[in-house]
Amino acid sequence: MPPMPPAYRPTAAPYAVPPGPRPRYTPPSPHATLPPEVQRRVARGRAVAGVCLVVGMGLLIGAAAGYSIGGYPASAQPAAQSTTAAYAVTHDLWHNVPVDTLFPPTVNGPGAGPGGADRTWTRVGVAPDSDCDGAFDPALAKTLAPVGCRRLVRATYTDSTSSDVTTVGLLITRADPAGMARLSAAWRAQHLGQDAELMPRPVAFPGTDSTGFGLAQRASWQVDILNELPAVVYAVSGFADSRTVTDPQPAAAATIQGATSAPAQAGLGYDARGLTIAIEQRLVAATRAALHESSAGAAR
């Protein structure tokens, strides 16, 4: 795990995944013929038992969910503070924390490679923060347009063998929770993450392994729409030798065991997926830390 930047001072409890919203199911009552007072007591008893069961299951699920890259839990959920507060913090987070907090010089991915192999990525460059003009192919730009673009920050990494390069981006949107939920639902329902026309664009840095990383070199990608934060996190990977790729595959397909495409054989799907998850985790951690500091400041 890379050393924590000095400006990042987590003081909250470990980042356990909080249980999400759970639907309530009320079965038909078998006590319909009992006196009203008895029915009320039965209902109260069931309510208490149901709450205990749901909370217990939520804790178990939260403890087991996800896997970790770089020491952060694989969850896109902020801390228990209100969604409104989390959105407010995240909207300005891109310029309130050091670049190393969101895009560290080195990212370690234990078990994040093919067959559970460890993966390590080294940063070769960070692009200046920008708006989203020209940052995405037209189809992806149109799809993301409803949530707006507050700011875009991007960095490019190379793997430990200097044979693969990956650009990872963090789009801070202008959307409210309802807007992010609509985009997320549409993205999943229409399987937009599998559409090659919705591949993100890379960022190349001259004089590094990514020098020749252009549109024709894109090999695998992943785009994650966060529900709990106003953010879209994505990554797109390719070969460091500038070769053209004719059969790009989304990370979900390129990480299936037995996949035979060039991106799958080279592990480029694992690079795109691993770095997307890693940057998501750092965004969540930074948001939680900022929320905690804000709460602590208000308490003082």
Backbone torsions as a table, in degrees:
resi	resn	phi	psi	omega
1	MET	NA	129.7	-178.4
2	PRO	-66.7	152.0	179.2
3	PRO	-62.0	146.7	-177.4
4	MET	-77.2	131.4	178.4
5	PRO	-58.7	145.4	-177.0
6	PRO	-56.4	-34.1	-176.3
7	ALA	-73.6	-10.5	-178.7
8	TYR	-99.6	113.5	-173.8
9	ARG	-126.8	78.8	-179.2
10	PRO	-67.1	128.5	178.7
11	THR	-122.8	-0.7	-179.7
12	ALA	-82.6	173.9	176.8
13	ALA	-66.8	164.6	178.0
14	PRO	-52.3	151.5	-170.5
15	TYR	-81.1	75.0	175.6
16	ALA	-76.2	144.0	-179.5
17	VAL	-75.6	119.2	179.4
18	PRO	-73.2	148.7	177.9
19	PRO	-66.3	141.1	-179.4
20	GLY	-85.9	-178.9	180.0
21	PRO	-64.6	143.5	-177.1
22	ARG	-127.5	134.3	179.1
23	PRO	-68.7	149.6	178.8
24	ARG	-99.8	129.7	178.8
25	TYR	-115.9	124.6	179.7
26	THR	-114.8	104.8	-178.5
27	PRO	-73.6	158.9	176.0
28	PRO	-58.4	137.3	-176.3
29	SER	-77.9	129.2	175.7
30	PRO	-82.1	1.6	-175.5
31	HIS	-109.0	28.0	-173.9
32	ALA	-62.6	-23.9	-177.4
33	THR	-93.1	-0.9	-179.9
34	LEU	-77.0	159.7	175.0
35	PRO	-58.3	150.3	-176.1
36	PRO	-54.0	-42.8	-178.7
37	GLU	-63.8	-40.3	178.1
38	VAL	-64.6	-42.8	178.6
39	GLN	-58.7	-41.2	-179.9
40	ARG	-64.3	-41.9	179.2
41	ARG	-64.7	-40.5	178.0
42	VAL	-62.0	-43.3	-179.0
43	ALA	-62.3	-41.9	178.8
44	ARG	-63.6	-41.5	179.7
45	GLY	-63.1	-40.7	178.9
46	ARG	-65.7	-38.6	-178.9
47	ALA	-62.1	-45.1	179.6
48	VAL	-63.3	-45.6	-179.9
49	ALA	-62.7	-39.4	-179.2
50	GLY	-65.2	-42.1	178.5
51	VAL	-61.1	-45.1	179.9
52	CYS	-60.3	-42.4	-179.1
53	LEU	-65.4	-45.0	-178.2
54	VAL	-64.2	-44.1	178.8
55	VAL	-62.0	-43.7	179.5
56	GLY	-61.4	-44.1	178.9
57	MET	-65.1	-39.2	179.5
58	GLY	-61.4	-41.3	179.3
59	LEU	-64.8	-41.1	179.6
60	LEU	-65.4	-45.4	179.6
61	ILE	-63.3	-42.4	179.9
62	GLY	-61.8	-38.3	-179.0
63	ALA	-69.5	-28.0	-175.1
64	ALA	-96.1	-12.2	-170.2
65	ALA	-73.6	144.2	168.6
66	GLY	72.7	173.5	170.5
67	TYR	-131.7	167.7	-169.1
68	SER	-112.9	141.5	173.1
69	ILE	-125.9	129.3	178.7
70	GLY	66.0	20.0	175.4
71	GLY	90.2	2.7	-179.1
72	TYR	-108.0	141.2	179.3
73	PRO	-69.0	143.8	-177.9
74	ALA	-80.6	74.7	179.3
75	SER	-141.7	138.0	177.0
76	ALA	-98.9	18.9	-178.8
77	GLN	-96.5	133.9	176.2
78	PRO	-74.4	-179.7	179.7
79	ALA	-66.8	-176.4	-172.4
80	ALA	-71.7	-5.7	178.8
81	GLN	-63.7	168.1	-174.7
82	SER	-64.3	151.3	177.0
83	THR	-60.4	-36.4	179.8
84	THR	-60.0	-44.9	178.6
85	ALA	-64.8	-41.3	179.9
86	ALA	-62.8	-41.8	178.6
87	TYR	-63.8	-43.8	-179.2
88	ALA	-60.9	-42.6	179.7
89	VAL	-66.1	-46.3	-175.6
90	THR	-66.1	-33.6	-179.4
91	HIS	-56.2	-31.9	-177.7
92	ASP	-110.8	5.3	-173.6
93	LEU	-65.5	-32.1	-174.4
94	TRP	-59.7	-28.9	178.0
95	HIS	-110.7	5.6	-180.0
96	ASN	-102.7	-5.8	179.2
97	VAL	-127.8	153.0	177.2
98	PRO	-61.9	151.8	-179.1
99	VAL	-58.7	-33.8	-178.8
100	ASP	-66.7	-19.3	178.2
101	THR	-68.5	-41.9	-178.7
102	LEU	-91.6	-36.2	-179.4
103	PHE	-126.5	81.8	-176.7
104	PRO	-66.7	154.9	179.7
105	PRO	-58.1	-33.5	178.5
106	THR	-133.5	135.8	175.6
107	VAL	-120.1	123.9	177.1
108	ASN	-98.9	134.1	179.3
109	GLY	-123.2	79.7	178.3
110	PRO	-60.4	123.5	178.6
111	GLY	71.6	12.4	-174.3
112	ALA	-89.7	-1.7	-178.2
113	GLY	-101.2	-177.3	179.0
114	PRO	-56.6	135.6	178.7
115	GLY	66.9	18.9	-179.2
116	GLY	80.3	14.0	178.6
117	ALA	-69.7	152.0	176.9
118	ASP	-72.7	151.9	-179.6
119	ARG	-133.0	141.6	175.8
120	THR	-134.0	134.1	179.1
121	TRP	-123.0	139.2	-179.7
122	THR	-116.2	131.9	-178.5
123	ARG	-71.8	132.0	177.4
124	VAL	-109.0	-12.4	178.8
125	GLY	-178.6	151.8	175.7
126	VAL	-123.2	125.6	178.9
127	ALA	-78.4	148.5	174.6
128	PRO	-59.4	144.7	175.9
129	ASP	-60.6	148.0	-172.0
130	SER	-153.1	175.1	166.7
131	ASP	-82.2	-170.7	-173.7
132	CYS	-101.7	7.3	-179.6
133	ASP	-62.1	120.6	178.5
134	GLY	76.1	3.9	-176.0
135	ALA	-84.1	-18.0	-177.7
136	PHE	-129.9	154.8	170.3
137	ASP	-60.8	153.7	-174.2
138	PRO	-53.5	-41.0	-177.7
139	ALA	-65.5	-40.5	179.5
140	LEU	-71.0	-39.4	177.9
141	ALA	-60.1	-41.6	179.3
142	LYS	-66.1	-39.6	-179.4
143	THR	-65.6	-38.3	-177.4
144	LEU	-85.5	-11.7	-174.7
145	ALA	-55.5	-37.3	-177.4
146	PRO	-60.5	-25.2	-179.2
147	VAL	-93.4	-5.4	176.9
148	GLY	73.0	170.2	-179.0
149	CYS	-130.7	104.1	176.6
150	ARG	-79.0	-46.7	176.8
151	ARG	-164.3	152.0	178.8
152	LEU	-126.0	127.9	175.4
153	VAL	-124.7	139.7	-173.8
154	ARG	-142.4	152.1	175.2
155	ALA	-146.0	156.7	178.4
156	THR	-121.5	138.4	-177.7
157	TYR	-122.9	156.7	171.4
158	THR	-121.2	153.6	179.6
159	ASP	-81.2	177.2	-173.6
160	SER	-67.0	-18.6	179.1
161	THR	-96.4	-1.6	-177.0
162	SER	59.2	26.7	179.5
163	SER	-104.5	-18.4	179.9
164	ASP	-122.8	145.9	175.7
165	VAL	-129.3	147.4	-176.9
166	THR	-143.4	127.3	171.5
167	THR	-96.0	130.9	177.6
168	VAL	-119.6	136.0	-176.3
169	GLY	-126.4	150.6	177.4
170	LEU	-127.3	107.8	178.2
171	LEU	-97.1	116.0	173.8
172	ILE	-89.7	117.9	-174.3
173	THR	-89.2	173.9	174.7
174	ARG	-100.7	4.4	-170.6
175	ALA	-77.6	158.6	170.3
176	ASP	-92.9	175.5	-178.2
177	PRO	-55.7	-38.3	-179.6
178	ALA	-64.8	-39.9	179.1
179	GLY	-65.3	-42.5	178.0
180	MET	-65.5	-37.5	179.4
181	ALA	-64.8	-39.8	179.2
182	ARG	-64.5	-44.4	179.0
183	LEU	-64.1	-44.1	-179.4
184	SER	-61.3	-43.5	-179.5
185	ALA	-64.5	-42.6	179.3
186	ALA	-66.3	-38.8	-179.1
187	TRP	-61.7	-44.0	-179.5
188	ARG	-73.6	-44.7	-175.5
189	ALA	-64.0	-35.8	-177.5
190	GLN	-96.9	4.9	178.7
191	HIS	52.5	42.8	-176.0
192	LEU	-66.6	-22.6	179.7
193	GLY	-67.6	-9.8	-179.6
194	GLN	-98.2	-5.1	-173.6
195	ASP	-87.4	118.2	-177.5
196	ALA	-65.3	-20.1	176.7
197	GLU	-72.7	-11.0	179.5
198	LEU	-106.5	23.8	174.2
199	MET	-70.7	137.1	173.4
200	PRO	-69.9	164.6	177.0
201	ARG	-95.4	146.6	178.7
202	PRO	-85.5	168.4	172.6
203	VAL	-125.0	119.9	-179.5
204	ALA	-98.5	149.0	178.1
205	PHE	-124.1	110.4	-178.1
206	PRO	-54.8	142.2	178.9
207	GLY	83.5	5.2	178.2
208	THR	-121.2	-179.6	177.2
209	ASP	-61.1	-18.5	-176.3
210	SER	-94.1	9.6	-174.4
211	THR	-49.7	-45.2	-176.1
212	GLY	-98.6	21.7	-176.0
213	PHE	-85.9	95.4	-178.8
214	GLY	-120.4	-166.5	-176.3
215	LEU	-62.5	-38.7	-177.5
216	ALA	-75.2	-11.2	-178.5
217	GLN	-95.6	-0.5	-179.3
218	ARG	-67.8	129.4	-174.4
219	ALA	-119.0	-38.4	-180.0
220	SER	-149.6	158.7	-175.4
221	TRP	-158.2	161.4	172.4
222	GLN	-147.2	138.5	176.8
223	VAL	-127.9	123.5	178.5
224	ASP	-114.7	123.2	175.3
225	ILE	-94.9	116.8	-178.0
226	LEU	-84.4	133.0	176.7
227	ASN	-81.8	-41.2	-168.9
228	GLU	-86.6	-9.6	178.9
229	LEU	-135.9	154.4	179.5
230	PRO	-81.6	69.4	-173.4
231	ALA	-150.3	149.4	170.5
232	VAL	-124.0	125.8	179.8
233	VAL	-114.3	134.4	-177.8
234	TYR	-146.3	164.1	174.2
235	ALA	-149.3	147.2	176.1
236	VAL	-136.2	133.5	-173.3
237	SER	-121.3	161.1	178.0
238	GLY	-162.5	-178.2	179.7
239	PHE	-85.7	144.3	-178.5
240	ALA	-75.9	-12.3	-178.6
241	ASP	-90.4	11.6	173.6
242	SER	71.0	15.6	-178.9
243	ARG	-68.8	147.1	176.7
244	THR	-76.8	139.1	179.6
245	VAL	-112.0	122.5	-177.8
246	THR	-97.5	-12.1	-177.4
247	ASP	-131.0	61.5	179.2
248	PRO	-62.1	146.9	-179.4
249	GLN	-132.1	139.8	173.2
250	PRO	-63.7	154.6	-176.9
251	ALA	-57.1	-36.1	-179.1
252	ALA	-59.6	-35.3	179.3
253	ALA	-85.4	-35.2	-175.8
254	ALA	-78.0	-5.8	178.1
255	THR	-110.2	9.4	175.9
256	ILE	-76.5	133.9	-180.0
257	GLN	-59.6	130.7	179.4
258	GLY	91.7	-3.3	177.6
259	ALA	-62.8	138.4	-171.7
260	THR	-114.0	2.2	179.1
261	SER	-67.1	162.5	178.5
262	ALA	-59.6	-45.4	177.6
263	PRO	-60.2	-38.7	-179.7
264	ALA	-68.2	-45.0	-178.1
265	GLN	-64.0	-32.2	-179.1
266	ALA	-85.9	-6.7	-179.3
267	GLY	78.4	17.6	-176.4
268	LEU	-70.3	-27.1	174.4
269	GLY	-64.7	-36.0	178.4
270	TYR	-68.3	-35.3	176.9
271	ASP	-63.9	-46.9	-178.9
272	ALA	-63.9	-45.0	-178.7
273	ARG	-68.0	-45.2	-176.4
274	GLY	-62.7	-43.3	-178.7
275	LEU	-74.1	-32.6	174.5
276	THR	-60.2	-48.4	-179.7
277	ILE	-62.9	-42.8	-177.1
278	ALA	-61.4	-43.9	-178.5
279	ILE	-72.6	-35.6	172.5
280	GLU	-55.3	-47.5	-177.0
281	GLN	-62.5	-38.6	-179.7
282	ARG	-70.8	-36.0	175.6
283	LEU	-62.6	-45.7	179.4
284	VAL	-62.4	-44.5	-179.4
285	ALA	-62.2	-42.7	179.9
286	ALA	-66.1	-38.1	177.7
287	THR	-64.5	-44.3	179.8
288	ARG	-62.6	-42.2	179.5
289	ALA	-62.9	-41.8	-179.9
290	ALA	-66.5	-39.4	177.1
291	LEU	-63.4	-41.3	-179.7
292	HIS	-64.9	-44.8	-180.0
293	GLU	-64.2	-38.2	177.8
294	SER	-63.8	-41.8	179.0
295	SER	-66.6	-40.8	179.3
296	ALA	-64.7	-39.3	179.3
297	GLY	-66.3	-39.9	178.9
298	ALA	-66.0	-34.8	179.8
299	ALA	-68.4	-31.5	179.5
300	ARG	-75.2	NA	NA
